[in-house]
Amino acid sequence: MSMKAIGIVFLYDRSLGAPAKVAKEFSEYFSDVTEDLVKSNLLSLTEVKEIIDLNRIYWGGIKENFYEILEDDRAIGGLAIEVFEGHSNLKAADDVKSLIYDEKQVPWKFKIAVCILYE
């Protein structure tokens, strides 16, 4: 039985700016990232569309120890759940999948963790 994806949380270094600013600057790359998520079998195209339609995409700026946190899958998952549940008022499963993009290998030039939350 596969889990149903219900949200996407982007975790980034808060020193880059407020979530709205960073999300706006990142928006042109969003479709490339969702394509990666689908190709990685973290969610389906149908789920991507539903998440977008329901506005369940959130940005969480990490103020301290950003790079250390990205080394710890449990910390990433816990923060993603906290951001998702805080914004959506929905409960997410404990199992969070994420893709981490290295700033040296992406056109937007900053490191992010893209987390998929499931019901």
C-alpha positions, 0 to 999 in steps of 0.5 A: 500500500503506497502512502498518499502525498498531501503536502510539500515543504521546502526547508532553507537557510533563513538568512536568505530572507523571508519565506515569501521572498525566497519562494518568489525567487525560486518559483521559476524552478518549481516545475523542475523540482516537482518533475524530479520528485515524480521521477524519484517516485516520491509522489505522482503527477496527480498528487502534485496537481492536488497539492498545488490546487489545495495550496499545500506548499510551504516554506520553512526557514531554518534560523540555526544550524541549517547545514547540520540539520540537513545531515540528519534525516530525522531532524529534516522530517521533524521540521517538515512535519512541524511546518506542514502541520502549523500551516495546514492544520492537517496531521502528517504521517511520521514518514517524510521523504526528502530530496536535498539539492546542493547549491553548487549543482542547481541554478537557484544557487542555494541549498534546500531540502524538499520534503514530501508529507504523507497522510 
